Amino acid sequence: MTRFIYFPIMASLLMSMGCQLALSESPHHDSQTELIQPTLISNIKVAEFTREIDDKTALNLVWKLPQVQRKAREIERLSRGAIKVGAVVDSSPTPDEPYYVVRIYEEQPDHDSTIYWFRVSSTNRVIEVLDLIENKYISLKEWQEKFKR
């Protein structure tokens, strides 16, 4: 986070120092009549993409949800321990998609079956759930409301 905030500040500070140095070395420098015109710099990415949380943190945030824990206990109880519930980070953040995608699944003897898909924001830890019917991510609060119905 600090790199994200300080990089633009440092860049502007270095640019202003360069302009000041150029003015002080100019033989025709008259500080009362000369104005510095700002230069537009294009096609430069000022902010870097940074991750605030790692994949383990994202996985733990999802795994500790009460609904996930309840479902895991239910599946293991009904299968008499034959089926375990697992979680895996399916994809990591990119500059275009700043989310960890976490999949909750049943570990069956011959295959895995996905139960839930979540995504966790890498910058603010917000968790969203994939609504399979609408094929879109919804807030955790909306998803929890569906459990109450």
C-alpha positions in Angstrom: 0.0 0.0 0.0 2.8 2.4 0.8 4.4 1.9 -2.6 1.0 2.7 -4.2 0.7 6.0 -2.3 4.3 7.2 -2.3 5.2 6.4 -6.0 3.1 9.3 -7.5 4.4 11.7 -4.8 8.0 10.7 -5.4 7.5 11.0 -9.2 6.2 14.5 -9.0 8.9 15.5 -6.5 11.6 14.3 -8.8 10.1 16.0 -11.8 9.9 19.3 -9.9 13.5 19.0 -8.8 14.6 18.4 -12.4 12.7 21.5 -13.6 14.3 23.6 -10.8 17.7 22.3 -11.7 17.2 23.1 -15.4 16.1 26.7 -14.5 19.0 27.3 -12.2 21.5 26.3 -14.8 19.9 28.3 -17.6 22.0 31.4 -18.6 18.8 33.4 -19.4 17.0 32.6 -16.2 14.8 35.4 -14.9 12.5 34.0 -12.2 10.1 37.0 -12.3 9.2 36.7 -16.0 9.6 33.0 -16.8 6.9 30.5 -16.1 7.4 26.7 -16.2 4.8 24.9 -18.3 3.9 21.4 -17.2 4.7 18.6 -19.6 2.2 15.9 -20.2 3.6 12.4 -19.9 1.5 9.8 -21.6 1.5 6.0 -21.6 3.2 5.7 -18.2 1.6 3.6 -15.5 2.2 5.5 -12.3 0.7 3.1 -9.8 2.0 -0.4 -9.4 -0.3 -3.4 -8.9 0.2 -4.6 -5.3 -1.4 -7.3 -3.3 -2.4 -6.7 0.3 -3.3 -10.2 1.1 -1.9 -13.5 0.0 -3.6 -16.7 -1.3 -3.5 -18.4 2.2 -5.3 -15.4 3.8 -8.0 -15.4 1.1 -8.5 -19.2 1.5 -8.8 -18.8 5.3 -11.3 -16.0 5.0 -13.6 -18.1 2.9 -13.0 -21.4 4.9 -13.9 -19.8 8.2 -17.3 -18.6 6.9 -20.1 -20.2 9.1 -22.0 -21.4 6.0 -18.9 -23.1 4.6 -18.2 -24.8 8.0 -21.8 -25.9 8.4 -21.9 -27.4 4.9 -18.6 -29.2 5.5 -19.9 -30.8 8.7 -23.2 -31.7 7.1 -21.5 -33.5 4.1 -19.0 -35.3 6.3 -21.8 -36.4 8.7 -24.2 -37.6 6.0 -21.5 -39.5 4.2 -20.2 -40.9 7.5 -16.8 -39.5 6.8 -16.5 -40.9 3.3 -16.6 -37.5 1.7 -14.4 -34.6 2.9 -14.8 -31.0 2.0 -11.8 -29.1 0.7 -10.9 -25.6 -0.5 -8.5 -24.4 -3.1 -7.4 -21.0 -4.5 -8.4 -21.5 -8.2 -6.9 -18.2 -9.5 -4.9 -15.3 -8.2 -5.3 -11.5 -8.8 -4.3 -9.8 -12.0 -4.2 -6.1 -12.8 -7.6 -6.6 -14.6 -9.2 -8.8 -12.0 -7.9 -8.0 -8.5 -9.5 -11.1 -6.9 -8.5 -14.5 -5.5 -11.0 -17.1 -6.7 -11.6 -19.7 -4.0 -13.4 -23.0 -4.8 -15.1 -25.1 -2.0 -15.5 -28.7 -3.2 -16.4 -32.3 -2.1 -13.4 -34.7 -2.2 -15.2 -37.9 -3.4 -13.3 -41.1 -4.1 -13.3 -40.8 -7.9 -13.8 -37.1 -8.5 -14.3 -33.6 -6.9 -17.6 -31.8 -7.0 -17.7 -28.0 -6.6 -20.0 -26.7 -3.9 -19.3 -22.9 -3.9 -17.3 -20.4 -5.8 -16.1 -17.3 -3.9 -13.9 -14.3 -4.9 -11.9 -12.3 -2.4 -10.7 -8.8 -3.1 -6.9 -8.7 -2.8 -7.0 -5.1 -1.5 -9.9 -4.9 0.9 -10.8 -8.6 1.8 -14.4 -8.2 0.6 -15.8 -11.7 -0.1 -18.4 -12.3 -2.9 -20.2 -15.5 -3.8 -20.9 -16.7 -7.3 -24.7 -17.0 -7.8 -24.9 -20.0 -10.2 -28.4 -19.2 -11.3 -27.7 -15.6 -12.3 -24.0 -16.4 -13.1 -22.7 -13.3 -11.3 -21.0 -12.6 -8.0 -23.2 -11.3 -5.2 -22.3 -9.8 -1.9 -21.8 -12.0 1.1 -24.8 -10.3 2.8 -27.1 -11.1 -0.2 -25.9 -14.8 -0.1 -26.5 -15.0 3.6 -30.0 -13.7 3.2 -30.7 -16.6 0.8 -29.8 -19.0 3.6 -32.4 -17.5 5.8 -35.2 -18.2 3.3 
